[in-house]
C-alpha cells in the first residue's frame, strides 16, 4: 500500500508525472482494454472508451482519496465510462441499449479482433439478456477472473450481493444456452 501511495505522489508531482503516467499506461492499458471490451464488445469503441478512461484518471487523480486500490478506482472509472458510452451510442442511434448490444453481438463475427466461435456468440447473447449489474459481475468473474473482493471494490457493493448476482447470472445463462 505504501508503494501505491508513493506512486500516486509521483503521478501528481509535475517533475515525475510524465514518467509515472507512462508506467500507469504500461501497467493498466491491457487489463483495462479487456475489461472495457467485455462491456462494449467492439474494438474501435473499446479504444475510444479506453482513451476517455485514461483522460478521466489523469484529470481526477488529485481527487483519489485512497479508500480503495488504484486498480479498483480505475476499473470503476472504466466501467462507468463504458456504460455511459453504450447509453450515448444507443441514444445517438435512436435505439435501446439492449437493441444496440444485440446488433453489436451480431456484428462480432465480422470483427477481426474477435476470435470466438458460435458458442461464444451464443454466450454473449445470453449475457446480453441479463440485467446490467449481473452482466458486469458475470463478465468480471468469468472472463477477467477477478476475485469477488476486487469486484466489490469496483462496483462498490458487498461480496454477498455479488455472489448472489453471479449465481443468478449463471443460472439464467445456463437456461438460455440449453434452451436455444
Secondary structure, DSSP 4 states (H G I P E B T S, - for coil): -HHHHHHHHHHHSTTTHHHHHHHHHHHHHHHHHHHHHHHH--HHHHHHHHHHHHHHHHHHGGG--SSS-HHHHHHHHHHHHHHHHHHHHHHHTTS-HHHHHHHHHHTGGG-TT----HHHHHHHHHHHTS-HHHHHHHHHHHTS---HHHHHHHHTS-HHHHHHHHHHHHHHHHHHHHH-
